[in-house]
Amino acid sequence: MKHTTTKGKNNKESKMTNSNNTKGFTLIELIMVTIILGILAAVAIPRYMTSITKAEEAAEDAVLSSITAGLESYATEQMMATGRRFWPDNPWVGLETKPAGWANTDADAANDGEWRFKTSTANITHQRGDNTVHHWDYTKGTQTGANAAPGSMGAREATAGD
């Protein structure tokens, strides 16, 4: 038996279906995808920026801990040599290993990742990747008299020193 098919307006084969005959996305689908991407970006970008800030703070804390440890080592060496523990006038002088990005320039940090000491304000400053400058007050301590004591490092402040 031979079967023949007829093609006509009422036949199923001639009707438009969602097969290869339709291509692309509808306008509503594109708008919905755009809205969803916008919402994701609105949530993700601030979280990303917060992560960067916290990472830079953690890196600064690590560098400051290293600086403080180096200055304590310097104070111990001074104790053995002179009988008094003290930190130097310029913190970079007391460090055997300087932090990455340090500059021996008497000014606030001016380049990304740079560490400087400014003598007029007695501040250690660091410039972050977003061009903000943060500083820590540096006190060399008392080097003479009965109350001689090593210095101290202040807390992070979100500006160049005054």
N, C-alpha and C positions, 0 to 999 in steps of 0.2 A: 504494500500500500504506500502510495505517495502522498505526503502531506504538503500542503502549500499554505503559506501564510499570506494574509492580505494586510496591507498597510493602509490605514485610513484614519480619518479624524477621530473615530470612536475607538480605535484600537489602543491598547495599553502601551504599545511600543512607541507610539507617536506623541504621547503626553510628555510634557516637561517634568522632569524629576530632579531631585537634588543629587545628581550624579556628576559626571564630568562636564555637563552643559553649563553649570553655574560656577563661577570662579570669583575669589576675593571675599572680602568681609563687608558686612553692611555698615552703614554709618553709625548705627547704635552700638555695634560691637566695637568699633574703633574708639568711640567716645568713652565707653565703659573701660576699655583697656587704658586709655589715657588718664582717666580719673583714678583708677587703681594705682598706676605708676606714680601719679602725683601724690597720693596719700602715702605710699611707701617711701618716696623721697622726703616728704615732710617729716616723717618719723625717723628715717635713717640718718639724715644729714646731721641733725643736732646730736644724736647719739654718737656719731662718728667724731664730731668735733669735741665732745666731752671726753671721749676715749683718748684723743690726741693730747688734750690738756692734762689729763691724769698721767699719761705716759711721760710727758715732759716734766711734770712735777716729780714723778718717781725718779727720773733720771737726774734731776737737780738734787733731790734728796741724797741720792747715791754719791754724787760728786761732792756735796757739802760734807757728808760723812767721811769721805776720803780726805778732804781738806782738813777737817777737824782732827782726824787721826794723825795726819802728817804734822800738824801743829802741836799736838800733844807729844809726839815723838821728839819734835824740836825742843819743846819745853823740858822734857826729860834729859835730853843732851845738855841743855843749858844748866840744869840742876847739877849734873855731874861736873860740868866745867866751872861754874861760877858759884854754885851753892843756892841758886834761886831759879825757880821755874818761871819762865815768861815766854810770850809769843813775840815774834818780830814786829816792827812797825808796818812792814809790808808782808802780807801773808804768803806771797809767792816766794819770798826769800827763805822761808822756813820749810818749803816743800822740796823733797828730793824729786818727786814725780808730779809735774804740773798737770792739771786737767786738760783734756783734749779741747782745743779751741781757745786756750788762754793767750792773752796778749799782755805784754809788759808795757802797757800804755796807761798813763795816769789820766783816765777818763772813763765815762760810762761805756758799757758794751755797745757796739755800733753795728755789728754784723751777726747774721744768724749763727747760733751756736757758740758765740764768743763769750769768754769770761775775762773780766777786767777788775782791777782794783783802783778806786779813785781815792787819793789821799785826802783831798779837801773835805770829803764827806765821810771818810772811813767806811766805804761801802764796797762790798764785792757785788758786781753786777753781772747778769747773764741775759743775753738776748735770745729769745725763742724763735722758732721757725715762722711764727705769725707776726714777727717784728715787735712783740711786746718785750719790754725790759723789766726784769725783776731784780730786787736787790736784798742783801742781807747786811745788817749793821755788824761791823767788825770792831771788836774792842781788844786791843793788845794786852790789856791788864795793867796792873801796877808792878813796876819793875824795881822799885826801891822801897826802903823803909820796912817796918815790922809787919805791915799788911801786904807784902808782895804776893801777887797771885797771877796765874796765867789768865789769858783773855777769854773771850766768849764770842759766840756767833749768834746774832739775832735771828728772829723768824723771817720767813719770806714775806716780802712786801711787793705789791704789784705796781711798781713804778721805778724809775731811776731814783737814786737816793737824793736826799736834800741836804 
